[in-house]
């Protein structure tokens, strides 16, 4: 979409004016082509004198290079702000004229009133929206460049998305004696929720049928994600911004399926996802119907390549020598994919402080082999699993963004289950992990020293019940494993006591979990639960502190900072943003791979936040059909 700034130099007729654009000769332009007219005071000297100078063009280029996620987030803010201004009892047409009365007026007068009605409280201009779209930008010639960039992005969204509608300038009268015209100023309208979803669905279907194969827009990704939820049995209801309001219909998914000629059912959604290469299906000779997989064929093939590579890699790692101290991965009995473990190891004698002889080793499975081929140089030369395969899996995780376990037909995983199985921590294997090694003062809980390492660990698989049994056994029943687990518990309890005293958020969380355990008939917060919770909390706290000491940007879910009880890089098999956080830990603290910039971290966090909000809005509440 092309938008230009210019100066009106003459009036040619009631509906046409002469405009000077960027030093060109005057050209005749219809008023319907003009988005907004600004008066002299608002126009500023930079627009009046140079119109769009080379310096302003440079500034526009700087703004236009903003990340897609940053612009998308800004446009969403603009839409929410101006959508709320629509409607209300003070609309003059509601008070004075009905549609029937309006149609009885002179057609020209009626058209003027209709246009005035649209502009009453709903209209906004590019200049009004600039601060929402670029709140932190500070560059030279801000008014022409930012206004132009804002208009460009909003116009593009109005053509490819569904949030905005352009309302052109409308002529009212023409005075030939003074060579002037009177106009109703133009600008933008923010469509309501239903209109937005209908527009996005229509354009989604159009792009699907476009032979040029245009890239997906942000609105397309949202529709596809919600379509996946329907395919897995969720209802078609969305929560509103106002939590007290009843859920509304998911018009976008309904209209998209109708435009594609498919029924608005889980089966129809599956067919659409297969048609759009988001999912795939295969029919074996013995099967009556094809089996649908929630992954594209390319993702499935890359998964198979990874499994062959992972098996060979584990054989190589199994031959490596080293001392392996006790590590435990504790979870429910039914957990298929384990991604965390906690262990203890002796501190080197020359580094012992105040008689504290042990270090905690908190490990999270290393997923860099799947999603970040640039970290693992050996992977680039492995024919079984190429960089292209890694890129395919990375995009699959980015599109899914996070695992979802509350759907009636089963979970939607972040990555295909065979890949998750190949990455998860297993008993009997030497597991590649990213470990935070923490040296604590056992009496005070103070962190004396901490570091991050890529590690190779042996881990014993325990359920919560098994871990509690080991902790509660008598002295005669205890062996080395039981002693190690009790040492782990003692160290974590010491740290947790200190954390509760120094962090109000931790204190509130501890009280909330204890209260939940007391009230619940199905959940009991046992000693094993406390070990897992405290170890992941310690991992996140130390990892965040080490990154900040290096003045490196942190990639995490919005609103999940340490001061809010959030976790960092502890669930890379479940959350895409944790995969990125682990990448940043390796790059900054281990020197493996490229460090992510602040812009990259912010864009990833914003994307993860939008997906989390989409999941929260469409959270399954049970089908009544």
N, C-alpha and C positions, 0 to 999 in steps of 0.2 A: 504494500500500500504506500502510495507516494503522497506526501503532504508538503506544501511549500508555504513560506511566509512572503507577503507582499504588501505594497502600499497602494490604496485606492487613489488614483490620480484624476479620474473624471467619471461623470455620470452620463451614460449613453441613452438609457431609457429606463422605464420603471423597473425592469427586471435585469438590466445589463449594466456593468460598470467596466471602466478601464483600470487595469492593474499593472503595476511595474513589479517584475519579479527578478531579483538578483542582477540588477543592472541591464536587463534586456529592454527591448522596446516595449511600449505599452501593448498589452493584449486585452481583447474583449472577453469577459468572463460572465457567465450567467450567475445570478445570485444563488441559485440552487447548488452551485459548485463550492460556495463559500461556507466553511464550517462556522466561523465566528468573526465578528468585526470588533476590534478593540479601539477605544477612543485614544486620543493623543497622550493623555496622562498615563494610561496603562501600557502604551506601545513602547515607550522608552526610546532614547536616542539611538540605541544600537539597532533597533528595527527600522526606525524612520530614516536614518542616514545610510546605513549599509544594507538594509533589508536582511540579507543572510550573508554576512561576510565570510571570508575564508576562515577566520578565527572561530566564528560560530559554527561553521561546518566541522571544524576539528573537534569542537566541544560536543557536537551532536554525535560524531563518530565515537567519542569516549563514552557517551551515555548509551549509545546503541550496542556497545560491546558488553553491556551488563549481562550477567548470566540469565539464561532463560527462566530459571527458577526465581531469581530476584525480580524480574519483570512480572512474572506470573503472580507472585505474591503481592506486588504493588497494585496490579490490576484488580486483584480480588479485594484488596482494601478499598480501592476507589469504588468498586461495585457495591460493596456492603454499605459504604457511607451514603451514597446517593440513592440507593434503593430505598433506604429508610425514609427519605424525604417524600416519597410518592404517596398520593392519596390524602385523605383527611377530610374533615367536615367543612373546612373553609374554602374548598374549591368553589369558585364563583358559579360554574355551570351547575353544580349540584344545588345551589341555592336559588337560582333564577330561571334556568332553562332546562327543559327536558329535551331528549333527542327529537321528539316529534315537533316541538316548538322550534328547535334549531333548524330543522329541515324546511319549515315554512317561511323562513327568512330569505332575503335576497341571497342567491348562491355566493356572491362575492363576500357579503357580510358574514355569512355562515362559515365560509372557509377561513376568514380572518379570526372569528371566534374560536373555531376548532384549533387553529394554530396557537392562539393565545392561551387556550386551555392547557395544551400540552406543555407550554413553557411556564406555567404558573409556579409550581414548586419543584418540578422534576428536572428542569434543565440545569446542566452544569457545563462549564467551559474547560478547555484544555488547561488554561492557566489555573483554574480552581483545583484541578486534580494533580498538578505538578508536585506539590509537596508530599502527597500520598505515594506517588510513584517513585520519586527520588528524594526521600527524606534526609539522606546523609551525604548527598553529593554537593560538593562545593567547587565550582569551576568558574572560569571567566565567562563573561557574556551569558550569564545563566538564564535570563528571561527568554531570549530568542531560541537558544539551543534546547532548553528544557521544555519550553512550550511546544516547540516543533516535535521533539522526541515523544512527548506525552501524546500529542495528537496522532503521531505515526503509529504508536503502539495501540492506542484505543481504536483507531480506524482498522488496523490489522485484526484486532480481536473481534470487531463488529462483523468482519467478513469471514473469519474462520471459526469464531466461537459464538457465544450467544448472550454475552452479558450486556452489550451496549448497542444502541441504535443511534445513527446520525440524524440530527434534525437540522436541515439547512436553513439559512436565512430566508425570510419570507417578506416580499415587498408589500407595502401598504399603500403608499401614494408617491407621486412624482410631481415635483414643481419645476416646470420647464423654465420659468422666469429666473429662478435662483439656481437652476441646474442641480437640484438636490433630490434625494429620495428618502422616504421614511420606511424603515424595515423593522420587523420583529427579529431580534438577534437569534442566531442559531447556536448549536452546541451539541451536547450528547444527552441521551436518556439512558438510565439504568433499567433494564428490563426486570420484571418481577421473576420470582423463582420458576414458576411454571413456563413462562415464555422463554426464559433462558434455557431450561432443559429441553424444551421442544426445538428451539433453534439449534442447540448443540447436537441433538439427535439427528436432525435433518442433515446438518453439515457432515456429521460423522458418516452417515449412510452415503452421502455424495462422494466423500473422499474414498470410501471403500470401493466404490464403483469407478473411480477415476483411474484410467489406464496409466497416467503419469506416475501413480504410486507415491503420492505426497507423504511426507513424514507425519507421524501422529502429532496432533496438538495436545496441549495439557488437558483440554476437555475430553478428548478421545481416551486418554489414559484413565481418566476418572470413570467414564462410562464402561470401559473394559473391566476395570477392577470391580465395579458394582455388578457387572454382568457375571463375573466369576462367583460372586457371593450368591446370586440367584441360582446359578448352575449347581451350587453346592447346597441348595435347599433353603436359603434365607428368604425372608419375605421381601416385598418391594415397598418398604416404608423407610422414609428418612426422617431423622430427628431434626427439628427446627433449631435455629439459633437460640430462641426462647425455650428453655428447658420445660417450662410449664405448659407450652402449647402442644397439642396432639401431633403425632407424626404425620407427615404428608406423603403422598404417593411419589414414587421414584419415576417421574414422567420421562426423564431422559432415557432410561433403559427400556421402558415400555415403548416409547416412540421409535427408538433405534431398532428394536426387534420388529416392530410393525413395518418400518421402512425397508427392512431386509426381507420382509415377507415371511417371518417366522412367528410361531406362537409365543405369547408372553408366559412361558413356563420354564422350569429348570431344563427340560429337554430342548426347548427352543434356544435357550441361552447357550447350552452346550454346542448345539449346531452352529450358532453364530460364532462362537469362539474357535471352533474348528475351521469354519469358513474364512475367518480372519487370521488363520495361522497362529493364533494364540495357544490353542490346544491342538491335539492331534488324535487320530483314531486309527486303529488297526483291527482287521477282522481275520481271525484264524479260521481254517477250514471247519473245525469242530464247533465254532461259535455261530449261534443264530444271528446275533447282532454284534456290530463292531464295538470294541472296548475303547472308551474315551479316556485319554490321559490329559491332565491339566497342564501340559507342557507342549511346546512346539516340537516338531520332529528334529529341528536343529539342536534344541536343548537336550532332547533324549539321546541323540547321537553323541554330543559332547559329554554327557553323563557317562555313557558306556566307555568312552575313551578315557575318562578320568578314572573309572574303576580299574581298568587294566593298568593304568599308570600307578595308581595308589597301591595295588597289590605288589607290584615290582618294587616300589619305593619302600614299603614296609619290610620286604626281605633284605634290602640293603641296610636299612636302619637296624634291623635285628642283629646284624653282625657287628655293629659298633660296640666297643667296650666302654665301660664306665661304671661308676658307683651309683646305684639307684636306691634312694632312701624311700621310706614308706609314703605313699600317696593314696588318697581315698577319693573316689567319685561317689557321692551320696545322692540318691534321688528315689523316686517312687519305683515300685517293682515293675510297673508297666512302661517306664520310660524307655523309648527306643534309641534316642540319640542323646548321649551325655557329652556336655561340652565344658565341664568344669571339674577340677579336682583340688584337693588341699593336702599338703604334706608337711613334714618337718625334717630338717637336716641339721647336723652339728655345724656350728660356726668354727672357722679356722682358729686355732689356739691363739695365734699372734694378734687376732682381731677381736678377741673377747673383751667386753666392757662390763664392769660391775658384776662379774660372775654369771652373766646370761649366756648360756652355752648353745642355744638353739635358734635357728631361723625358720620362719614360716615360708613355705613355698606354695603360692596360690597360682594355679595354672588354668588357662583357657585354651581350648584346642586351636591350633594354628590353621587358619583357613586361607592363608596367602597363596597356597599352591593352586587353589581353585580360581580365586577372583583377581589376583594381582600377579601376573606372570613376570613382571619386571622385578619383583622382590627375589624370586628364586631363580638364579641363573642356570641351574642344572635343568630346570624344566624346559628352557628354550631349546635344548638339544634333545629332548625326549620325543621320539616319533609317536608315542602312544597318546600324548596329550599336548596339543600345540597351544600357542598363544591365542590362536583363533578360537579354540575350544574354551580357553579361560575367559575370553571376551564374551563369548556366547553365554556362559554361566553367570558372568558378572551382570550382563544386561537382564537376564532372567530374574536374578535376585533384586536388581534395581526396580524392575517392573512390579514385582510382587511386594517388595519393600519390607514385609514382615509376615511371619507365620500367623495363621488364624486357626484356632482350635474349637470354636464355638458353633460351627456350622453343622446342620443336621446330617448331611451326607458324608461327613468326615473332615479331616483337617486340610487346609491349603498351606503347604509348606513353603518356606522361603526358597528352597532348592529341591530338586528331585530327591526322594528318599534314598536311592542308591548313593548319591553324592554325600548326603548327610551321614549315612552309615559309614562311608569311607573316611569321613573326617572325624567322626565321634571317637571319644576316648574308650578304649576296650581293655579289658583285663587280659593279661598275657602278651600284649603287644607293647612295643616301645612307641609311645605316642608323641607326636610333634606338638608342642604347645608354646604359647607365649606366657611366660611366668613372671610374676612379681614376687621377688624375694624380699621379705621384710624381717628386719632384726629389731625385736621389741625388748623393752625393759619389762620383765614379767611382773614386777611389783607395781609399777606405775602405769603400764600400758603405753608408755611413750615410744614413738618410732625413733630408734637410734640411727638406723641406716636402711636404705631401700634401693633396689635396682630392678631393671627389667631385662630379661634374657629370653632368647629362643632356646627351648629346652627339649629334652627327650626324656619322658617319664614312664615309669611302670606304675600302674594304678590298680588298686583292688576295688572291685565293683560292689557297692553295698546299697541295700535299701535303707530307708529311715529306720525301719524296725530292727534290722540287723545291726546298724550303727548304734542304736540305743541299747541293744542287748550287750554289745561290747563295752559300752560305757558303764553299764550298771552291774557288770559281773564282779565277783569277789576277787580279792588279791590273788587267791590260789588259782583262779580260772584265767587270769590275765597272762597273755604272752607279749611278744614284741609289738604285734600289731595293735593290741589293746593299749599298751603303754604309749605308743606313738599317738593314737587317737586321743587319749586323755591329755597328753602334752599339748596337742593342737588345741583342744578345748580350753585348757588353762590359759594359753597365750591369747586366744581370741576373747575370752571372758575379760582378761585384764585390759585389753585394748577397748572392748566395748564399754566397760565401766568408765573409762576415761572419756570415750566419745560421747556418752550420754551426759557427762558433766560439762563438756565443752561445746556441745551442739544441741540447740533447742529442737531442731528438726529430728535428730536421732532420738532424743528423749520422747518426743511426741509419737514417733513411729513405733518405738518399743512399747509404749503404753497402749497404742492402738492395736498392735498385734497381740499383746497379752489379753486385752479386753475381748478381742475377737475369739481367742482360744477359749476363754472362759464361757462365752455365750454360745459358741458353735457346738453342735452335736456331732459334726463330721470332721472337724479340724482341731487337732491338738498340737500346740507349738512345743515340740519335744526338744531335748538337748541336741539331737542330730539336726533338727531344723535350724536351731540357733547357730550351730557350727557353719552350715552352708550359708545362711543369711549374713552372718558376720564376716565370713571370708570374702564373699563377693562385695560387701560394703567396703572392706579394707582394700581390696584390689582396686576398686573404683577410686577411692580417696587417694591412695598413693599414686596411681597412674595419673590422675588429674594434677596432683601437686608436682610430679616430676615434669609433666608437659609444661606447666606454667612456669616452672623454674627455668626452662629452656625458652620461655616466651613464645611457645608454639601454639597455634590455634587448636582448639579442641572441637572435634566433630561429635555431636551428641544430639539426642532428641530435644526439641525446644521444651523448655520448662522442666528439664531433668538434671539441672546442675546439682553438684554435691550439696550445696546449701539448701536444696529442696528434696534431698534424699534420693536423687537419681543415680543411675548406674552408668558406667562407662566401659564399653568393650567387653562386657561379661556375657553377651548372648549372640555371638556371631553366627550360630546356626539357626537363629530365630529372627534376627533383626539386621537389615541391610546397613543401617547406620552404625551398628556395632562392628560390622566387617570393616567399614571405613575407619572407625576409631582404632581398631587393631592395627590397620595399615599405618596410621599416624604414629602409634606407639613404636612400631618397628622402625619406621623411617627416622623419627626424631631421637629415640633412645637407644636403638641398636645399630642404626646406620644401614638398614636394609630397605631399598626402594626410595622413591621420591617423596619429599615432604609435601603435604597438601597445603595450599595457600588458605588464607582467611576467607577469601571469596568462595573457594571450593567447599570449605567446611560449612560456611553459612548456607550455600545453595543446597548442599546435601541435607542439612538439618531442616531447612524449610520444606524440602520435598518429603522428608520423613514425617514431618509434622502434619502436612496436608493429608498424607495417606492415613496416619493415625486418626485424624479427624474424620476422614471418610469412613473408616471402619467403625468409629464410635457412632457416627450418624446412622449407619445401616446395621447396627448391631442386631442380631437375630432375636426376635421376641416371640417366635412361635407362629406358624401358619394356622389360620383359622379355616382354611379351605380343606 
